[in-house]
Each structure stands twice: as structure tokens, then as C-alpha cells.
Amino acid sequence: MGVNLKINTMTPFVAEFVGTSLVMLLGNGVVANVVLSKTKGNNGGLIAITFGWAMAVFVGVYASAAGSGAHLNPAVTIALAMKSGDWANVPLYITAQMLGAMFGAFLVWISYRQHFDATDDKDLKLAVFSTGPAIRNSFNNFIAEVIATFVLIMGVLLLSSPQSKLGSLDALPVAFLVLAIGLSLGGTTGYAINPARDLGPRIMHFILPIKNKRDSDWGYSWIPVLAPLVGAVLAVLAFKIL
């Protein structure tokens, strides 16, 4: 009862910060476990990563839903603001999401610091923090992120609509949705589908004293920020036509 009381009385800012921190800690954490050297999960593969991210989303949504509605993603926040016409809390939510993403990434680095030191591949170290394309082509990468985010936001809008049998945005269906996106659409760009998820940890990669790291690939960084926002806007427009 005490835990539920604390969750229910969290302010929206705190809830978004905590929820996004948990998503990044567990999501980027599973990437670290799979790609960094000398971990127990080394070479676990894409399936482990997609399941890990889905469970990360489940935990983050479950922890923050009562306090903020569990947006945990600027694309979701903007989509719901477009749908409702209420933009008042958008800056607060996005600020909390960015700070939460940065904090979660910081905790991953602390947890796996020895394994970062033991890893020679600079690209793998960056991959723990941010997404990158399998085949680099700005147009195709942008379209892939738009499509994946369109699917995410359309699913969120349908789950949160009055016609939904769930009655509210629920943690488990959203986790399954993210799992499906990762398994089906994640092979091209690593499915950022969330500007805070990519930009916040990328900033931490740039800031943190990671041994023998590469640049933070700022030339690509605009795609996982802008494309999810475009996908979100298109999803809302399509939803309103339905």
C-alpha cells in the first residue's frame, strides 16, 4: 500500500522523470549486456534486446501511469496534445523525459563501467547510448523511423481512445506494441521511435568520460529526433480521419 500511495501522489514531472529513467536504465542496460565485452549476456542478439526494451517500457509505463499518464516520449506527448488541444504541460513533460533519459543512461554507464573499459569497439560503446542505421542513407533511415513511430503512436491513440476495451493506456499492451515494432521494424535503424530515448543518452555519451570512445555521431542524430515527431503528427492526422 505504501508503494502505491507514493506512485499515485507523484507529480507529472517526477512521474515522467522516473518512468523515462527506468526505461533508459533497463532498455540501454540490455543493449550494454548484449554488446559490451565480458558481460554475462554478451552476444545475446537482437531478440534479447527487443524483449529487454519491451520489458523496460512495461516497467516505465507501469511505474508512472498514475502520476502522469506515462508518456515517456516527446512524440507521445505531442501526439496527445494534438489530439486534445491541450499544450500546457508539453514543455514540462518533454523536459522531464529528457532529464530522465540522461539520468537513466548515466546509471547504465555506472553499472557497466568496467565493461565499457574492456570493450575495444568504439561503435558498440556508442550503440549502448544511441541508435544508428544498419545501412546509412538519410532518406531511407528517416522514412523507417517515421513508419515505426507512426505504428507506435497509432497504437497508443487506439489504446487510449474511449472505444478501447482497456479503458485506459495500459502497460502490457504498450510493451507488446514496442516488442512488435522492434522485432518487425527495428532492423533498419534500431527503432528509436522516441526523441528523448536517443538524444538524451547521446548527450551523455558525449559528456561522460568513457574510455577510448568515438564521436557521438551528431551527423545522424537529427533523424531519431525529427522523424519520430513527423511520425507522431501523421499518426494523429490519420487517427482523426478514422
N, C-alpha and C positions, 0 to 999 in steps of 0.2 A: 504493500500500500504506500509506503514511503517513497519508493521509486516512482510509482505512477503519479503521486502528488507533485514531485519535482518536475517530471516531464510535462504535466498538464499546466504548470504555472510558469514555464519558460516563456520569456518574451519572444516574439517572432525573430528578432535579431539573434538572440542566443540560440534559439532552435535551429535557425539556418546555419549558424556557425558550427554548432555541434554536429548537426546532421551531415554537412558537407565535409567537415573534418573526418568523420567516421568513414564516409565514402572514399575519401582520398587515402586514408590510412590503410584501409583494407583492400581497396582497389589497386593503388600503386604498390601496396605491400605484396600482393600476389604476383605482380609483374617482377618485383625485386626478387621474390622467392624463386621464380622460374628462370630469369635471365642472368642473375649475378652468380659469380663463381663460388663454389664450395658451400652452397646452401643445401638444405635437405630436399628442396623442390627443384633443383637445377635441371633444366631441360624438360620440365613438365609439359610444355607445349601450349598451344592456343586454347585447347579445351579447358585446361586448368585456369587459364587467365580469364576466359569468358565466364566460367562458373564463379570464379572468385569475384569478378566485378558485379555479377548479378547478386551475389550474396552481400556484397558491400552496399549495393543500392537498397537491398531489403533492410539491412540494419539501419542505414541512414534515414530511410523513409519512416521506418517503424519508430525510431527514436525521436523524430522531430515533427511527425504529422500533427500531434495535438497542439504543439506550440506555434506552428507557422503554416501548416498545410504541406510541409515537406516539398518545397520547390527544388532546392539544392542545385539549381541550374538556371543561369540567366535566361536561357531560351524558354524554359518553362515559365519563369516569372513574366517575361514579356508576352508570351502567348496568352497566359491567363489574364493579364492586364488588357490586352487587345480584346479578349472575349468579353470581359466585364465592363470595360471602360474606366476602371479604377486604377490610376497610375501612381497614386500617392505613396505607396510603400515600395515601389520598384527600386529606387536608389538604395534604400535600407537593405532590401533583400540581396541585391547584387553585391553590395559592399560586404555583407556577412558571408556570402558564398565565396567571394574572392579570398577573404581573410581565412575562412575555414579551409579552403583548398590549399593555401600556402602552409597553414599550420599542419594539416594532415601530411603533406609532402615532407615537411620538416621532420615529423615523427618517423616517417619511413626511413629517412636518411639516418636518423639517430639509431633506429633499430638495426639497420643493415650496414652500419658504417664500416665494419671490418670487411664485409663482403664487397663493398664499393672499392676498398683499398686493394682487395685481392683480384679484382676484375681488370683485365688489360684492355678490353674492348670499350672504347670511348662511346661508341654508338649505343651499346647496351646500357651504359650508365645513363645516357640521356633518355633512353626508352622507358626507364623506370619513372621518369617525371612527366614526359610529354609524348604525344603521338607523332607518328611520321609515316609517310606513304611507302608502300611496298614498291611501287613504280612511280617515280616523281614526274608528275605532269599537273601543273597548277589547275588547268581547266577540269580535267577528269577527277582530280582529288577534291576540288571544290564541289563538283556535282555529286560525288559519292557521299560527302558529308551532308549536303543538303538533303539527299534522299533518306539517309539514315535518320537524320533529325526529324524530317517530316513524319516518318513512321513513329518515332518516339512521341512527338507532340500530338499527333492524331490519336495515338493510343491513350495518352494522358487525358486529352479532351473527352474522349469517349468514356473513359473510366470515371471521370468526374462529372459527367452530364447527368441530369435528372433521370434520363431513361436507363442509366446503368443499373443493373440488378445489384451491384455492390452498394450503391447509395453514396459512396464516397471514394476518394482516391485511396486505394489500399496498397500496402507494402508488397504483398506477394505477387499480385498481377503485374505491378510495375517491374519487379525483379525478373519475372518471366519475360516480359517485353524486352528488357535490356539484354537478357540472355539470348533471345531470338535474334535481336539485332546484331549482337556480337558474333554469333555463330554464322549468320547468313550474310551480313553486310560488313563485317569487321575486317575482312581480309585485305581491303584496299588501302585504308588509311589508319586503321586501328580504332575506328569509331569513337572520336572524341565526343560528339553529339552534345557538348557542354562546354561553352567558352571558359568557364571558371576551372573546369577539370583540366584543361590544357594550359591555359595561360598562368594560373596561379602556381602550379608545380614547375612550369618552365622558368618562371621568375626565380623560384627557389633554386633550381639548377644553376642559374646564373649567379646567384648570390652566395650559395654555400661553398665552403672550402673543400670541394670534392677532389680527391687526389687524381691527378692526371686526367682531367675532364676535357672535353671538346667544347666548341662554341655551342650555344643554346639553339641554334638553327632558327634564328629570328626571321630569315627569309621565307620560311614556311609557316611561321606562327600565326599569320593573319587568317589562314584558311580555317583552322579549327575554332577561330573566334567568329569570323563573319559568316561562314557557311551555315553553322547551326542557327544563327539568328535569321538568316534567309529561310531556312527550312521551317523554322517556327512560324514565321509570318505566313508562308504559303500554306502551312497546315491549318492555321486559324481561318484563312480565307476559304479554303476548301471545306472546312468544318461548317462554316456559316451557310454554305450552299446546300449542304446535306439536308 
